[in-house]
Amino acid sequence: MEGLKLRFPQHHHPEMPLGAGVHAIGRIGDTVGLVGDDDAPSVRLFVDRRGVWMTVADGAHGIHVNGRPVKRMAMLRLGDAIYLDGVEMLLVSSRPVEALPEALRHVPGEFRGDGRVVVRGVGGRHHGRSFTLESPRLVGRSEDADIRIEDPDFAERHARIEMIGTRVVLRDLGSGDGSVVNGEPVRDAVLSPGDQIVFDQHHRFVIEAPAAPGATPARMQAAEPAVEPPPPPRRNLHLSWLLLAALLLAAAIAALLLLGGH
């Protein structure tokens, strides 16, 4: 992955870039930051082209991701909130969330979308549930909402997730605080597979969709050089040796039979 960084929403701490490799993080004074292996880091973040993994050091406590305790290891997504010793860190990207083009702002979503595109709950009341985008999905407090958030302060019609052609679109319907996509506050946005949406701070969803053949997701870039494949085995030479050995064995058996006959 490319352009990753940790943001500290509640501390006056500069954003921490996360390039490919291993990043040891531990307590530094009243906050947390990069430390050496000799400084007993609480967690380590592993970043490569496949994604981001976090491991927890033996004996470390109070490590949470999106409010859930982590004791050993967790795979992280853009927009995840990591809590270490009470300090919040947001995993974000230097790439901005794709804004909804002006030409699409007043285009209605398709009634028949794509059933393979799914809004999957990964936190909050709808954790584990999936909502296909065969039709637009209303998010809100109202009883007719497809994704219902039962909070008295949440708007009855907060937002709508729908498809315009092959694009997944998040439309704000006049909510007070908007939504959060990959850790960034937004109103309207074009969503990509893997994007994480947060409503009302606790209700988390991820966009999932089949990848197009040969396509690379827009927010995922290889951070490591491709490894050259090994040369193909020399099968022809191997077969030639086997054939020669078989001929020699047949000749030896024939000689033994001939001598035995005399």
Secondary structure, 3 states (H helix, E strand, C coil): CCCEEEECCCCCCCCEEECCEEEEEEEECCEEEECCHHHCCCEEEEEECCEEEEEECCCCCCEEECCEECCCEEEECCCCEEEECCEEEEEEECCCCCCCCHHHCCCCCCCCCEEEEEEEEEECCCCCCEEEECCCEEEECCCCCCEECCCCCCCCCCEEEEEECCEEEEEECCCCCCEEECCEEECCEEECCCCEEEECCCEEEEEECCCCCCCCCCCCCCCCCCCCCCCCCCHHHHHHHHHHHHHHHHHHHHHHHHHHHC
